[in-house]
Amino acid sequence: MKRLAVLFAVLAVAVAAVILMLPRGPEGGDKGAERPIILGFSQLGSESGWRIGNTRSVITAAQRAGVQLMFKNAEQKQENQIDAIRSFIAYQVDVIAFAPIVEDGWDNVLREAKDAGIPVICSDRSVILEDDSLITGFVGSDFYLEGVRAGEYLLKKMADAPGPVRIAEISGTIDSTPMRYRALGFRDIIKDDPLFEIVYSQSGDFLRSRGKEVMEDILITAGPVDVLYSHNDSMTLGAIETIEQKGLNPGKDMVIISVDGEQGAIDLLKQGKINCVVECTPMLCDMIMDLAQRLARGETIDRITYSEETVFSDFDPDVLSIPPRWY
Ligand code: GYE
């Protein structure tokens, strides 16, 4: 996975370098002529299999659509994303898309983009703004629905539970959209049934290494838990390492619910070590290219475009025939 991340980083730098050397039309800003549109894309990092898949999606979708891509990876730092957006503005790209690491703190830089006349799309995660017109649209998943789906699976799984169900949660990056809404949707489903209790919740920052560590803490401090609800597959894979190291059987001694649907998690679902994977697809970027091209032509776009997703679980009789995943 690390090697893949490095490969994409190198690829992205090369793509950006080539783009920077390309002529931009007679006055450097020949909008509307035959040249391909230029999209500045600020990726937030490389924290998970999902993110690697998303980066791959940006690069291949841009090639397919004939969009010139300026790609920057912020390595998990909001200030790097702000710098990236400022550099896209300075370069006068046609459209900016970015995957905001957290929801707050974007007003100033997005005002600068608006003042420069550059439309901005939120990819994957969302933002909280004083002035909503600073963003033209959002493309990504309905994270609240993902949380609801995780909760609904649990209600069904525990329908015959004889006593209290003790749940540990490993959540995503604090103040990020998926973290907030995966937590909220899940709670809204289980809150009316006194049988269910979240006895532990801590962020694992969407990282496999943190998932492993937080799981150690759960086993030491939370007492016996019946369920692990983890906000992404990377953390789940880390947590399962810990569970197995402690001699427990994931999927049997503890119900494991995860989100994303990357290959590693689907493999463990097939082996019975994960019980449910709520799908969240990173393959968003054909949609983003389409919207970017429409914005560059001066068209308006929908405020929200959700991707279509499903749930994979041990209730599915065809679980073994889930086809290979693409990330
Ligand atoms: O679930 C996780 C990634 O924002 C939807 O971020 C994305 C989440 C995804 O690190 O794996």
Residues whose N, C-alpha, C, O or C-beta is under 5 A from the ligand:
A	BS01	GYE	E47 S48 W50 R51 D124 P178 F206 H231 N232 D260 C280
